[in-house]
């Protein structure tokens, strides 16, 4: 039986995200308007959102994803590797069945180029039809903060709904089974999903808030950055204290049930984290 290290949530969890958000809000407040004028003098809005937006997303995904892969591969530096959540003897880990990395990378790239890129393009032109223009105002820091909070909330509600549905027998067998080929997840497995799940479970929850709130493209880029980093980390199998709490999603991959939410909020609301909390308490008593 695999033992989980049930790291408790810490005060410093999300330190990275809080720091990044602070820096982004400062940038928006003091340089946002100037930077936006500078960019719009050089590229059109569609080039900025689709070409630069998609490239930025790829750079973030692989720029953060590859170091996680290297950490898995070399198990060094130990100061980071020690935060591995599933406590499996290395011998057993080596022997356990694995998704070949080349197969995982191929599926992730297919989802990115055949899923994310057309989705982002379609969404952008739909928003332009609704009146989204280069003149969308640079928001003040508190409006941007509220928009980000709204995006997080909308994502958690829709991700929970989609993920919970995917665990119904029919959808699990046809679709979500692919994602659960990883019993001990790795970072890039966040996009190792059936194509339908990539649209319904990954893209719609992330971009529904963009359609509803129509934030400035700078806010959209920042949102993409934090949501991608968070998705990679919560699938990484590590519980770095300075990152978002990731133990519940790792537990979900191992047990293939419960803890469906992205940030835990909806699980608390619907009580779908009961089994996880019970196991956590038992672990605490024993250790
Ligand atoms: Zn699942």
Boltz pocket constraint, residues with backbone or C-beta under 6 A from the ligand:
constraints:
  - pocket:
      binder: B
      contacts: [[A, 163], [A, 167], [A, 176], [A, 180], [A, 252], [A, 256]]
      max_distance: 6.0
